[in-house]
Amino acid sequence: MSSAARLRFFDIGANLTDPVFRGVYRGKQKHPSDFAQILQRARDAGVERMMVTGTNLADSKEAVEMAKQNEGITCTVGCHPTRCKEFLDDPEAYYKSLQALIEENRSVVVAVGETGLDYDRLQFCPKDVQATYFKRQIDLAEATQLPMFLHLRNAHDDFLHIMEPNRHRIVGGVVHSYDGPLDVALRLIEMGFYIGLNGCSLRKEENLDVVKHLPTDKLMLETDCPWCEVRPSHAGFQYVKTKVQAKKADKWEDGKYVKSRNEPALITQVLEIVSGCKGEDPEVVAEHAFTNAQRMFGGGGGGGDK
């Protein structure tokens, strides 16, 4: 591991409820669960805090239970834009279930989300449904006085059109996995939101050009694991110093990373790219990111209900 392992991290986007972290890929058990090893690798890399993402009601419930059982883990509760059709059968009951899950688990739930707009995957949920239940989850954030964990893909104008008149109702938040243009990012920052960066934010040269111009004190770091891994084909890979040994899932070896399965320990690679392309000290970037995340999402701490 690189020297970045001495730094401290808060991975604000960890989809640790995904079955791949139990060795299950597309419904098939490829190897034994190595979840405990994943958590240990994260700690060894300096990851002190992880926020597990809730992407719908069922997943949020699982995230809550995981946070209760593991020190240093908190979670979000919400419904991802591509899952918002789940509201349709009984919108008020779904909303109330999300709210109850938050209110009953304040020790570990620290944000509303993942919610927002995703126009890259409209095959899962149309624009009008996404917008309706994005607004409803702004209601939820206001009702619970929690910050928001926000998703934005190829929907910049509509996202801003929704957020700007409602910003005063929201205590704060982060637009995670950001891969959009600089002008939109700066408008979001002006509105008081942080920008979350991961491997998907650093794939292309134009992404790096955006990151170069973002204020370091407005950034958070994340992995969005098991997705958004940093790949050798990405523009940002030139800055990566942390290299790991990885095996394909069906050739799993105890103690090894799994090829193409991102995990929290690899947040060091995100730091290396961000600090490298900005030409800034990684210690400074890491500390800003950690402090920002801790300030916004530091409530709870996991393990409180063990």
N, C-alpha and C positions, 0 to 999 in steps of 0.2 A: 504494500500500500504506500501511497505518497505521504509527504509531510502533512497534507491536509487532514490526515487521520487524527492529528493532535487537536484539531479545531472542534468546535461544537456546532451541531446542526439541529434544526427543527424541520423535519420533512412534513410539509403541510399537505401533501397529496399522496397518501399511501393507500392503495386499494387492497388492503391486506385480507379482506374477506374473500377474495378471488380464490377458487379451488386450486389453482396452480400452486399456491403456497402450501397446499396439503398433498402435493404430488399428483393432482387430478387434472388432466388436460382433455378438454372436449368430452367429458364424461368417463374417461378411462384413467385408471390408476396406473401411472407410469413409474412411480417410485414412492418410497415411504415419505410421509410428511416430514419436511425439514423446517417447519415453522420456527421451532426453537433455535435452530442454527441461524435462520434469517435474522431473528431478533438479536442474537449474540453478535453476528457480523455487523449489524447496524450499530450496536453499542461500541464495538471495537473501533468502528470508523468515526466515532464521535457523535453519533445521532442520539441526542438526549431525549428528544420529544418526537412523536409521530402523531399526525392527525389522520385517522382512518376515514375515508370518504363513504358517506351514505348516498347511494344512487337511486334508491326507491325505498318504499316503506319496509319491505322485508329485509333488504340489505342494511338499512339503517338500524333495524333491530339487532341484526347480527353484529354490526359495528359497535353498538352500545355494549353488548355482552363482552366483546373482545376487549373493549376499553376498561370495563370493570375488572377484568381478570389479569391485566398486564400493566405494570407500573410504567409511567411515562407515555402511555397511549391515551389519547382523547379521540373524539369523533365528531362528524357532522351528521345532521339529520335533514333529509330533503329528497327531492325527486329530480333527477337529471332530465334535461329537456327532451332527450330521445325516449324517455320512459313516461312522459306526462299523460299519455293516453290512459294510464292506470287511474287517473283521477276521474275518468268519465262516467263510470258506473254509478258512483255516488260521490260527487266532488266534496260535499261538506263532511261526509264521514271520513274520507281520506285525509282531508285537511285536519280534522279534529284528532285523528290517529297520530299524525305527525306531531301535532302540538302536545298531545298527551305524552308521547314518547320523550319529547324534550323536557317537559315539566317534571316528569317522574325520574329523570336521570340527569339533573343539573350538574352533578359531580363530574360527569364525563362528556356531556354534549356541549360543545363550545362554539358551534356555528350552524347556520341554516344553509343547506345545500347538499349536494351539488345542484345548482339551478342556474338557469340562464337561457341562452338561445344557441342552437346548432343547426345551421342551414346546410352543412355538408352531409347530413344524414337524415334528410326529410322523409326517406322511405320508412323510417320508424315512427315519426310523429310530425304532422303538418305544422306549418308556421303558426296558424291561428291558435292551435291547441297549446303549442309551446308558449306563446305570448300570454295567453290567459292564465296559465298555471305558474308561469314565471312571476306575474303580477301577484298571484295569490300567495306565493312564497315570500314576496316582499311584505305582504300583510303578516305572514308568520314571523318574519324577522322583526317587524315592528312590535308585534304582540309579545314576543319573548325577549326583546331587547338584546338579541344576539347578532354578531356580525355575520356577513354572508360569504359563502364560498362559491364563487361565480364562474360560470362556463361561457365562453364566447368563441364561436367558430363561424367565420364567414357571414356574420350578421351584424356588422358594426353599427350601421345607421339605426337599425331597429333597436338594438341593445341600448344605444345612447338615448334614443327617443323614449324608451321606457324608464331608464335609470335617472335621467336628468330631473324630471319633475318629481321623482320619488326619493331623491337622494337624502332629503331632510328627514325622512322617516327611518333611515338606516344608520345604525351606530358605526358602521365601517365594514371593511371586508377586503377581499383580494380577488382579482380576476386571474384565475390560475391558468397554467399551461398556455401562456399568451404567445401567439404567433402572428399577430396582426401588425398593421402599419404603425409608424411612430406617432403620427398625429393623433390617432385614436388613443394610444397608450398615454400620451401626455394629457389628453382631455380627461381620461379616467383618473390619472394622478391629481389633476387639478380638482377633481370632484372628491378627492380624499381617499381613493382606493389605492391599494398596493398592487404590484404586478408580480405574479408568480411565474417562475421560469423553470423549465425542465428540458429533457432531451428534445421534445417536440418543438420547443421554442428556439432551438439552436441548430436546426437542420440545414438551413440554406444561408448563403452569404448575405442575402437581404435581411434574414433574421438577426444575424450578428451585427449588421449595420444599425438595426433598431436598438439592440441591447447596448451598443457602444454609447448611445445618446440618452439612455435612461438614467435618471439619478439613482445612484447606488443606495441611498437611504430610503428609497421607495420600493425596494425589491425584496422578494422572498424566494427561497429555493425549495425545490420539491423533486420527487422522482416520477410521480403519477404511476408508480409501479402497480402491476407487472408490465405496464405499457411504457411507451416513450423512452426506451433505452437509447443510449448514445451509441451510434453505429459508426464503423470506420468510413462509411460512405458520406457521413454528415460533414458539413463545412466546419463545424466546431471541433471535430475530432482531432484536428491539428494541435489543439491545446491540451489534450488529455494526457495526464501523467500516470493516473491510477489505472493499471492494467490487471485483469484478473483471469484466472483459469476457469473456463466454463465447458461443460459437457452437455450434449443434447439430452433432453428429458429421458429418452429411452435408454441412454447410456449413463445415467446418473451415477455419481460417485459421492460417497459420504464426505461432507465438508467442502464440496466444490459448488461453484455457481452453476446455474442452469442457463444454457445458451438461449438468448432472446427473451429471457424472463428477467425483467428489471426488478431491483429490490432496493430497500432504503439505503444500504451501505454505499450504493453507487451514486449517492448524492454528491460525493466528492468529485466525480467527473463533471457534474453540472457546475460546481464551484470553479473548477479548473478552467472550464470554457468561458464562463462569465468573467472571471477575473483576468483571464488571458486576453480575451478580445477587447476588454476595456483598458487593459494595461494597468491594472490596479493590484495592490497587495491582496492576496487571497484571504489573509487574516482580517483585513478591513471589510471586505465583501461578506465574508462568512459571519462576522460579528453583527454587521448591520442586518443581515437576513435573519439571524437568530433573534436578535432583539426585537425586530419588527414583528416576527411571528409570535414571540412570547408576549409582547404587549397586546396584540390583537386576539390571540387564541390561547392565551396562557391559563385560562380558567380550568379548574379541575386538574387532573394529572394521572388519571387511570389508577387502577388497583384499589380505588377507595372503597369499593363494595365487596372486596374479596372476603 
